[in-house]
Structure formats: structure tokens, C-alpha cells
Amino acid sequence: MNIQGRIASELSLESGKVAEVLTLIEQGATIPFIARYRKEASGGMDEVVLASLRDTWQKLEALDKRKAAVLSSLKERELLTDQLEDQISAAVTLTELEDIYLPFRPKRRTRAVKAAENGLEPLADLLVAQKDGDDPAKLAESFITEEVIDLEAALSGARDIIAERMAQHSGVRAEMRKLFLNKGYFVCKVIKGKEEAGSRFRDWFDWSEKVSSAPSHRVLAMRRGERELFLNLTVRVDEKVATSIMTRHFPVRSNPCGDQVLMALEDGFKRLLGPQMETETRLVSKAKADREAISVFAVNLRELLMAAPLGGKRTMAIDPGFRTGCKTVCLDEQGRFLEHTTIFPVTGKADSAASEVRRLINKHRAEYIAVGNGTAGRETESFLRQLKLNIPVVMVNESGASIYSASQIARDEFSDLDLTVRGAISIGRRLQDPLAELVKIDPGSVGVGQYQHDVDQKQLRQALDDTVMSCVNSVGVNLNTASAKLLSYISGLSPARASSVVKFRDEAGKFTSRAQLKKVAGIGPVAFQQCAGFLRVDGASNPLDSSAVHPESYSVVKKMAADAGTDVRGLMDRADLRKRIKLSNYVTAERGMPTLRDIAAELDKPGRDPRSVFETFSFADVHSIDDLADGMKLPGLVTNVTDFGAFVDIGVHIDGLVHVSRLSTKWIKHPSEVVHVGMKVDVTVTGTEKARKRISLSMI
């Protein structure tokens, strides 16, 4: 079966559509482009399915590459037989392939290898035969040499050979792997003497749990405790069941030679196969935990990036502080920096701070005030509300703002400004357009992950890049205001091309059409095709340039307009004319109904932002954990969703946890079924631990 057939079979997709998608990817098409503008080719696959297709393709290509390397190695050493070649060709996973190859791998000098070099393989064969009446000691007599000094050395070497044969037997390994994965248990213990230092891991000081059902957050937590040398983590199985697996493939008879074989099998399990299976089980469970944690992170990141934007409102932004004061900046409608100052509203200079706030609001006509939710955030918010300024005050999650402030991106944008001022600018821009600002920060620093530093970093980066790219392209980007970082996530625009776009804009002035992109260095026909539909040029002479209609479809829109007796702008302005259009009249071999329906929807609402409408939110009059009492009902914002529950900001500088069991009266598989990052919720305080800074909340 060819690779597209294998992908189609594994993902239950149509083979022909898989082949078309693979061709597009090989030609440089991105997942957002295929999902949005090549629905006929993909059969309407969404971005999740397309990402799975791409990842499966990469996995199968890696498998085929490894098969080729194994076959080459076997041929070179003249070990390849027709039967072995067939087995290798039929392997469907890397694990299966490596099990087949294991007995033929170039070996290090194991005990079994040394025993074989000393001529003990025939003795091992005699023991495995287990003939009645055979005495192992007598069988071993003829194998004593200068290297094999006595009977015990001979029998021990023969057992080493049997043990290694068993440990490398593909059938035994396959069954043992299932035993460890399906019936094995994690056993976790505290390392003696580390109880106090490792107190944060005390939930796992004496813990046992089935490997197959252990949730990702517990697997990652136990592994972290082990890595930090507080916990000892092992995988255990029933040794009687393990022995029964081995003896099915290596039968043991009730005679003296059988006793030797059983000793060899038990030694082989303890010394070789058991540790190998434990290592493999740990890797498999870690990979599963990684996938689940990365999935949770990606979902949370999407919700954060797709949070409702305030939009083009003139904004005052404040990065609060006590000792060093509150860094205060003003931004125009486009997020451009206007002015900054430092005020001290909560350290004895309230009158001066109030006067300065009013001056800045009047001078720059501020319509909203954004306040970071970190240290002194609630105190600053209270100060501003007491001034009765008649403009909304909005608390903004500032996670990662300090990371941005010290980044090269921030230095490039504001080389002459202090780090703290850059942080205030970032807070204001997050309110105006969360997506445009948050893409400048490493996703791992935005505060919505679950053990993100413990998971496979390559897989995490791929998933997060996919998520950011999906969000940016689904919203679209203003070609004349977007930063180079934001542009770099647009389909077809690498960081170098994005920088070239900004350079062209700085030197030639604002773009007046999408077609001008073709003049930018590095943007050829393929890059233009990939990026053009996701870029918006407001005020362009062609109104389609500010829509999601791709330039390759402009001609069909012009034909629709002509058939309706108007021009493109007239067609976009008049719903009555659009209703008369019969889309089936415009179907061609390359352009089907899915694309035409997308065009019609875009003409109805050109450049529509898929994000929700911004709504202001206010916390209750509580400012610290000391203000809380059991039974208190409070409004809050979901800041993170994990496997075990949701964290909610209630305005006291410590996020409370709503355990999954307290999210809903109905049984749910995952907290994401009930809540998402950024969601406004009402919670009830059910407990506080001031020493550990923990708050327990409930939504039922």
C-alpha cells in the first residue's frame, strides 16, 4: 500500500483527497491555506484533520526511512533473507520494526555475546531441548576450556545466551509490552530523607496507579519529582504473569534442564527484558502525557489568542507597582505610543497621581484604562475607580509582559524606552488586540500551560505554532499596521519575508493594494498565493482587498457583479443583488461550491472578525486572600484549564482552583467541556489555605 493509502486507512480519509493534500503540502501550501482556499482538493478537511494528516505523513516517512536503513544494514552484513525482508516490509510501527531488527543489530559485548564467543551456544541449545535424562552438569563438561573455567561458568554462560534470546524474541516483547502498558502499575515513593525538601510532591510520597489510567498531569508531576531527586518512580507488573508469557514462547519442562531454562528466563526478565519494558513503558506513558498536556495547552492558547479585542480605542495603560510606582502610558487607536510617565497612587502621592491621570486622559482623549493584574493591580484599580473618570477601567492579565519587555522585538520597537514602560505598552495593546500583542511572546510564557516545560519541546513548538498560525490566519491581518512578528505567522510569510514587508512599507509608504505585495523582496508567486487572502488592505480601491476573498477569485466576483448589473462595490453593498446570484452558474473544474459559498459569505460580511464582541468585567470588592470567607460568591475570569480543573482569577492576586468535580453537576470527561480561558464565571469560595496560598472554589 502506498503512503497516501496508509494515511487514508489510519485516519479514515479518502485516499484521493489525501494524495491531493500531500501534493499541495509538497508544493509549499500551508494548513490554513488548504483549509480555507482548497476545500475542493481536501474534501473540506478542517485544520485539525489536516494537521493529523501532515503528522501521520511525517511519521510514516520516518518509518520508511528507518526500514531502508535496516534493510541496507542487513544486506551489507549478508543477513537479509526473503522472510526477514517480508517481515520488515510489513511492519507498521517503529516499535514493531525495531523488535524484528533487534536480534540482528550489531551487538555490544554483552554477557551472552561473550558466552557465544566462548563456544557455549551448543550447550544453550542442549538445555533448551530439555531431553529427559539429560544432566546439565554432564552436558556442560565438554564445554570447559581455558576461558570457561568450570561447570558453573559453562551453565551460567549458556543461561545468559537463553536469557538474551528470550529478551530479543519479538513475540515475547509484544506480549510483555501489552502487559506493562495495560496491567502495569506506577509505584512512586519518596526518597528517604527528602520528605521536607520535597513537600510539594507529598501527594506522591506513597502512590500507586495503573499505567493505563494515569492522567497526564500526574505522570508529569511524578516524573518531575523524580527528576528533582525527591521521588523514586518505578513500573511494576505481576511477575507470575510475566513468567507465563515467557514460558509460552520458551516452554519449560519439569526436568533438570528445564530448571536451567527457567532460571535463564527469570534472569532474562529481571536483568534484561523487565528493565527494557519499564523504560519503554515510561517513554510511551510520557509521550501520551505529553500529547494530552500539549493538547490542553493548545486549546487554552487558542482561547487566549482569540479573546475579544477592544478594537481601535484610545487607551491609557498602567503597569502597577508599589515602591517603583505605576508606569503609565497612552496609546492611540492603532496602539501607537504617545506618552509615558510614572505615578504613585498607592504610596502617599494620590493627589499628584490623580492630577496626572486626568491630564493624560484629557490630552490624549483616552477612552479606556488598562491595568495590569500583577502586584498593586487591584489597589491601582480601586484608586482609578474612586476618581470617577467616567471611562471604563479594565484589568488585563499581564503574564509574559516582562518577557516581552526584555525581548529583541521590544528593543526593536522601543529602543529608547525603559523595560517597565515597554511592559505598560504591552498591557495596553493586549486590551486593544490580544492576538496582535500576544504573538510577540513565547507561548510558553503566557500562563495557560500545564507542565509545558516537562513535555517534548519539539512537539510543543509544532502544536503551538500551528495554533498561533491558525488564529492569526482565521482573523486576518491589516497589512499596513501589523508588526513583523504578527506577519510572520501569516501563511506563506517566513520571518524574513515578514521583515521585508515591513521594510517595504516603511520605505514606500502604506500598501494601497494586495498586488503591491508582489513587489516585496522574497515574495514570489507561491508566497503571494499563500498569504494574499489573509492580508487586509483597508481603504484599497478594490474593496475585495479588505476582505477574505482570495485574489485568484476576484474574476468570478467581477463576473457575478456584471451579471447582477453592478460593480464589485455595488454587489458588496446590496444584499438584494447578492440574493439573486445562483452560485451553481459559476462552478468550474477548479472552483466548486465550497469555494463559492465561502465567497458569498464573505461578500455578505467582508473582513468579518471571528472573535467575540468585547465586554467589560469587574471584580468584586475583595483584594487579598484575607478578604475571603467560605460561602462567598464572586465573579471571576478563567485563566487556565487543566486536566484536573480550572483556575479562576477572582481579583486577589492568587488564582483559585475549581476542581473538575466542582465544575458541573453532570459527569464530564474534561473541564474544557464546561469552561474555557477568558470565560466569565461565578464561583463560590469553599476553602482557603493561606500558608500555601491556595484557594478552593466551586461552580456548583
Secondary structure, DSSP 4 states (H G I P E B T S, - for coil): --HHHHHHHHHT--HHHHHHHHHHHHTT--HHHHHHH-HHHHTS--HHHHHHHHHHHHHHHHHHHHHHHHHHHHHHTT---HHHHHHHHH--SHHHHHHHHGGGSPPP--HHHHHHHTT-HHHHHHHHH--TT--HHHHHHTT--SSS-SHHHHHHHHHHHHHHHHHT-HHHHHHHHHHHHHH-EEEEEEPTT-TTTTGGGGGGTEEEEEGGG--HHHHHHHHHHHHTTSEEEEEE--HHHHHHHHHHHS---SSHHHHHHHHHHHHHIIIIIHHHHHHHHHHHHHHHHHHHHHHHHHHHHHHHHTSPP--S--EEEEE--STT-EEEEEE-TT--EEEEEEE-TTTT-HHHHHHHHHHHHHHHT--EEEEESSTTHHHHHHHHHHTT-SS-EEEE--TTHHHHHTSHHHHHH-TTS-HHHHHHHHHHHHHH-HHHHHTTS-GGGSS--SSTTTS-HHHHHHHHHHHHHHHHHHH-EETTT--HHHHTTSTT--HHHHHHHHHHHHHH-S---GGGGGGSTT--HHHHHHHGGGEE-TT-SSGGGGSS--GGGHHHHHHHHHHTTS-HHHHHH-HHHHHT--GGGG--SS--HHHHHHHHHHHHSTT---SPPP------S--SGGG--TT-EEEEEEEEEETTEEEEE-SSSS-EEEEGGGT-SS--SSGGGT--TT-EEEEEEEEEETTTTEEEEE--
